[in-house]
C-alpha cells in the first residue's frame, strides 16, 4: 500500500512540475504585425528538422512552410511564434529562412500569461 501511495505522490509531483514548465514566461515582450498579433508577419521555410522541448513549441521538418505571427523580444529574441497547418507554437529563428515578408512595421506589445500555455487540439492544457 505504501509503495502505491509513493508512486501516486511521485506522479502528482511530476505532473505539477511539468505544468510549471509549460507555463513559464519566456519573455515579457513580443513583436507583432498588429496590436492583437493576428496578422501574419512573414512566411518562412524550415532549414532543419526541429523538435521542441515541450508542447508550447512547433515541431517541423526541413522544407515545411511556417507562417510567423510574432517574435519574442528583449528576452529570448531567438524565439518566433508561428503556425504550420493546425499546429501553433514557438520555434528558433535560426531553424528557418524567410521566404516572404508580409509586414514591414512591427509593433512591440506585452505578452500575456496565456501566450505560454500549451495548446492541444484547440484547448489549453492545464496539467
DABEL-V777479 format. One line per field, one symbol per residue. ss: DSSP state (h for helix, s for strand, l for the rest). psi: psi as a letter, one per 30 degrees, with the letter a starting at -180 (. if undefined). burial: b if it has 9 or more other C-alpha atoms within 8 Angstrom, else e. A space follows every 10 residues. Layout:
ss->???
psi->???
burial->???
//
This chain:
ss->lhhhhhhhhh hhhhhhhhhh hhllllllss ssllllllll lsssssllls llllllslls llllssssss ssslllllss ssssllssss sshhhsssss slllllssss llhhhhlsss llsssll
psi->eeeeeeeeee eeeeeeeeee efgkkflfll klflffhfkk elklkkflkk jlfaffkkkl lkfkkkkkfl kkldkhffkl kaljbfkkal lkffglkkek kfkfkkkklk lleffglkjk hgkkjj.
burial->eeeeeeeeee eeeebbebbe ebbeeebbbb bbbbeebebb bbbbbbbbbb ebeebbbbbb bbebbbbbbb bbbbbbbebb bbbbeeebbb bbbebbbbee bebeebbbbe beeeebbbbe eeeeeee
//
